[in-house]
């Protein structure tokens, strides 16, 4: 049997319109390519100027936690509002962490139509404002210490039933969900202080309890076939996937992005920087094994969370920056713990705004002419992580009213932090003419694919077209 050390209560063809419009001045600097390719005239290379702005891109950055309860038939429910999300977008933020407490249903009642309608209302607000959601469901929110059984969460059959009842809603709104946190189990849905998934008195997690926890994650992954599920500690993923701690248990590049439990489970740390073991987040002996595991695993799965305790020098910015880079953080709660964030100073917070998640910066592009022109684009990721949800990458060629898309054979999830990726496409079967060239990184989900707020803007000056969601390469392809 495995002991799960309790963590402390937590505090509660065509892309994203940025909060600030890019400067209008063109930055391209033409240069001649070093050599011509066989069958091609010498190429024209354009270099690009980096931006120092916080780019309001999807599925990354500071987020805002907001929760609500459904109890007593929905009394006191607090739905999302357009005003809330508009205010947060002005800060350059595009994501919320939304926790729904299903108090009325913990004893086994079916989820009500009223609840499901309220949930859809929230998703509608999210979509109107171009946001995404880190989503969690739970049955009970903890109060003050001490925490004593019974805690009030639900048993496995109830959890599985509720996931099935939520599935149509989740699949209808998949494009708005960045990732789903496991939730459901224990206080705050964090897997601790549970009546049914550990011994209620000792909180020892048996093999049978781990099997039940695995069943919850499997049901969630089935409900959201193209998304990931985050768990609260590295141990939880290790037990659910039956892999060891340390780098030996972490995902390899070959295993990444497959439809397996290991490839689709990420991590959230809701006591980040709180203590040497982050208040029970790292449970290995020594704790460096779990930390090495997370550093390697997080290259390919989503990581985020919140700070919860002032603990200098651990919680100060030099260490925070090192840890967020090492563990490939994609998001962090802006509102908790503000004492920790304030200690980082304006410069530390600004760096975090820019570096959380991916930050794609065009460095150069080269276009060759000839019978089959080619376009080569070089993109540097100066963020702390890569995107963790799949999305297409393509060139868009525009001539007057005519627009053509050329898919790029690449997976942007593999544009790893700190690396430069080179993509190349040959332009074939287009009518003769002169075409302006753009890079497009739209959302994959068909309901958000045409919304420029859900596309990726590169961190450059003078390249972004907010109305279309296209990154202007300031290049021309001539088809003869």
N, C-alpha and C positions, 0 to 999 in steps of 0.2 A: 504494500500500500504506500501511497505517496502523500506526503503532507503538503498542502497548499497554504503557504503562509499568508494570513490575511493582510491585505493592504489597508491603509487608512481610508476613511471616507473621502470621497472626492467631492469637490464643489460642483455643485451642480454644472462636285466641282466648285469650291468657293468657300468671318470667323471671329473672335471675341472683341466687342467694342471696348476699347480701353477707357478708363475714367478720364484720362487726359489725352487730348488729340496730339499725335506726333507732330513735331516741327515740320513745316512744309518744305524747307530747303532740301534739295537733292544733295546726297552726300557722295554719290558714286564717283570714283576716281578711275578713269579708264587706264588700262595698261595692256601691253601686248603679251600674249601667252609665250612661255619660254620656248615651246616647240609646237609644230603642227602635227596633228595625227594623220596617219596615212589616209589619203582620199579626202582630206579636209583642208580648207584654207586656214592660215594661222588664226588662233582664237582671240577674242577680246575678253580680257579679265576686268572685272569690276570689284573693287573692295568697298567695305561698308564701315561706317562709324558706329561704335557701340553707344548705347544709351545707358545713362545712370539712373533712369526713372524706375519706380516700382511699376511693373507691368501687370495689369489686372487680368491675368490669364486664368483659365478654368482649372479646377481640381488641384489647386496649390495655394500657398500663402497663409497669412493669418486668417483664422475663421472665428466665428462667433457662436458660442454655445447658447442654446435656447431650449427649454424643456417645458412640458405641460403634462397634466394628469387628466385621465378620463375616469372620474369617480362620481358616485351619486348621480348617474345618468348623464354625465357631461357637464355638471355644474362647475363653474370655475375654469373651464377649458380656455386656454389662451392660444388662439390661432395666430399664424404669422400675418404680418401686415406689409403692404407695399412700402409704407413709410419707413419701417424698420430696415428693409433691405436696400432701399434707396440711400438711406443714411450710411449704411455700411459700405455700399459701393463707392461713395464719395471718399472713403478712406483708401480705396484701391483694393478692397476685399471682394471676393466672389463666392465665398463658401460659408455655409453654416454647419454646425454640429447640432443635430436635432435629436433630442431624447424624448420618447413618448412612453409615459407610464400608464400601463393598462390595468389600473387598480381594480376596476369593476369586474375583470375577467379572470383574475388569478385562480379562482376556485373552479374554473372549468366552463363558464358560460361562453357561448359563441360570441364572437365579435359582432357588435351591432352595426346596422346600416348607418346609423348616425355617426358612429366613430369612423367608419370607412369614408363617409362623405366629408367629414372634417379633415381627414388625412389628405384626401384628394384636393380639398380647398388649399391646403398648405402647399402641395406640389404645384398647383396653379399659380400661386403667388411666387414660388421659386422660379418657375419658368418665365413669368412675365418680367422678372427682374434679372434674368440671365445668370442665376446662381446655380450651384450644385450643393448637394447635401451629403454629409457624413451622417449616416442614419443609425439609430439604435432604438430598440424596444426593450422595456423592462416592466416589471410588475410593482416594484416597491422601491421607494427612495429612502435611504437611511437617515436617521436623525442623529442625536447626540450619543456618544459612547455611554455605557458599554452596549455592544450588540449581542443580544441574547435570543436564542430560538424560542418560539417560532418566528421566522423572519418575514414570511408572507409571500414568497415567490411561488411559482407554479410547478407542477410535476411534468415529467417528460411528455405524456400523452397530450396534456393541455398545450404545452409549448408547440408540439408538432402540429396540432390542430390549428392553432392560431397562425402559424407560418403558412399552412395551406390556405387559410382564409385570407391572408395578406398577399398571397402570390399574384392574383390578377392585378392588384393595385401596384405592386412592385414592378411587375413586368411592363405595365402600361407607362411607368415613369422611370424606366431604367436609365435613360439618358440624363436624368437629373440627379442620379445617385452616384456619388464618387466611389464610395465603398460602404459596406454594411458592417457595423460592429456586432460581434456575436450577441451581446446583450442577453436578455431574458433571464439569465441565471443569477440569483443572488441580489444583494442590495446594489442599487444603481445599475444592475445588469452587468456587473464587472466580474462575476464568477466567484465572489466571496460571500460568506454569510448566507448560505443557502440551506433550505430545508430538504431538498430532494437530490442534489448533485454532489453531496458530501455528507459525512456524518454530521447531523445537526448540532451535536454538542461539541465535538472536537474539530470539525471541519477537515478531518482527514478524508482525502479523495481516494477511493478504492478503484481497483481495475474496472469494476462494474460501473462506478460513477464516471470514469473516463470514457467508457463506451457510450454512456448516455450523453455526455458532452459532445462526443464525436457525432452522434446522431443529430443533435441540434445543428451543428455546423453543416453537416451533409444536407439537411433539409433547407437551410438557408442558401447554400450554393445551388441547389436545385431550383429554388425560387428565383434566383438571379443568375442565369447561366453565363452571363458575360461580365460578371463583377466578382470582386473579392470580398472576403470576410476577415475582419481584424479581431484578434484575441488580445487579452489584457497582459499576458506575460509570455516570455519565450517558452517557459515550461509547458504552458497550455498547448502551444503548437507542437512542441516536441512529443507530448503524450498523445495528442490526437493523431499525429502523423506517424508515430512510432519511429522517430528519428532521435539520435543523440544530440546532446548539447555540443558546443564547440564548433569549429569550422567544419568538422566532419559531417555534421547534421544539416548544414545550411544548403540552400539551393545552389546548384551549379548553373552556369550559363546554358548548358544543354537541357536541363530540367525546366528552366524558366518558361513561363507563359503557356504551359501545357494545361490541359483540363484535368489536373490532379489536385488532391487535397493540399499537398505541400506547395504547389505553385500558386494556389488561390487563397492561401491564408496569410494575412499580413499582421501587423502589430500596432497596438496603441498603448502609449505609456502616459497614464494620467497622474503620475507623480514624478515627472521628469525633473532631474536635478535636485531632488528632495533630500537625498542622503547617498552614501556610497552604493547601496543596493536599491535606490529609488523606492524606499518604503515597501520592500517585498516584491518589487518587479523582477529583480534578478535573484534567482533561487539556487543557482548551482554552487558547488563548492570546489574551487573558489568561484566567486562571482564573475571573474574574468572569462570563464568559459561561456556563460550566457551572453556576455557582452561581445565576445568574438563571434559567437553564433549570429547575433543580431546584426553586427556589422556586415557580415557576408550575406546573410539572408535578405537584408533590406535593400540590396541592389536591385531586386526584382519584384518586390511587393510593397504595398503602401505602409508608411510609418508616419504617425503623428501623435498628438496628444496635448497635454497641458502641464504647466508647472504647478506645484502645490505647496511649496515651502521655501522660505528664505533660509539658505544654508551656505553662506559664503565660506570658502571661495568656490564651492561646487556650483552654486547657482548664479555666479557672476558671469559676465558675458564671455571672457576668454575661454572658460571651460564650456559654456553653453554652445558657442560657435564650434568648438572642436567636436562636441558630442553630436550636434545636429548634422555636421558634415559626415562624421563617421557612421552614423546610423541612418543617413539618407532621409532626413525629415522632409515630408511634403507639406505638412500643415501644423499649425500650433494655435491654441486658443489665445485670442488677443485679450480676453477679459479676465483670465484667471491663470496665474496669480499675478495681479498687477504690481504687487510689491516686488516680485522677482523681475518682471519686465521693466519696471521703473529703474531698477538697479543697473540695467544694461545701458542706460543713457539713450539719448536720441540717436546717436550714431549706431549703437548696437541694434536698436529696434529697426532702423532703416536698413541696415545690412541684412537683418533677418527677413524683412519684407521682400527684399530683392532675391534672396538666395533660397528661401524655402521652395522645395520642389524643383522643377526644371526651370532653366532660363536659357532659351535658345538664342544665340547671337549669330547672325550671318557674318561670316568673315570675308568670303569672296565667292564669285561665280565666274564661270568661263563659258562662252558660247563660241562654237566653231560653225563655219558655214560650209557649203558644199552640197553634194547630192543628198546626204543625210546629216543635217545639222545635229549637233549634240549640245546639251546644256549640263554643266557640272556645277553643283552647289556645295559649299562647305559651311557647316554649321557647328559652332562650338557650344557646348552645354556648360555654362558657368554657374549653374545652380547646384544644390546639394543632392538632387535625386533626378531620376528620369521619370517620364510619365508612366503611370502604372496601368492605365486603361488603353486598349488598342485604339488607334485612329489612323485614317489614311493620310498619306503624304502624296502630293501631286503637283505638277506644274500646270498652270493655267495660261494659255496663250490667247491673246486678245487682239483682234484686228477689226476695228470699227465695231459693228454690232455682233460680230461673230466671236464665239468663245469655244475653245477646245481644251479638254483636260487630258493630261498625259500622266498616268500613274507612275509613281516612283517605287522601285522594288526595294523597300526598306521597312523596318519596324522601328518607329520612333521610340518605343520603349527601350530599345537597345542603344539609343543615343545617350550614353552613360555620362554621369556627372564627371566633369573635368576632362572630357575627351572632345575631339573634333571628328565629326562624321562627314563623309563625302558621299554624295548621291549623284547619279548620272543617268540621263535619259537621252535616247536617240529620238529625233522628231521625224516621224514618217506619216505619209498618207494625208497630209494637210494640203489644202488648196494653195496655189502660188500666192505669195504676198508677204507683207511685213507684219510681224507679231510682237507685241509687248509681252514680256515674260514675268510671271508672278509665281511665288511659292504659296501653296495652300495647305493648311493643316487643320481641316475641319473636324468636327465631332463625327464619330462613327454612327451614332444612333440616328435613325432617319428623322426622328421628330425634332432633333436639334442640329442636324447636319447643315441646314441652310441658314442657321442663325449665326451671324458673325460674332456674337458674344461668346459662343462656345468653341470658337476656333482659337488657335494659338497665334499670338503676335510675337514676332521676334524682337529681341532687345536691341533695336537699332534706331537711329535717327533718320527720319525721312523715308521710311519704307512702308508704313502701315496705311492701309485703306480701310477705315473703320466701317464704312457702309457696306463693303463687300466681304470683309474679312480676309483680304489678300495682302501678302507681303511682296512689295514691288522690288524686283531684282534690278530695275533700271537697265535691262538688257533688251536687245532686239534680235529676233530670229527672222532671217530672210529665207523664204522657200522659193526656189527657182524652178 
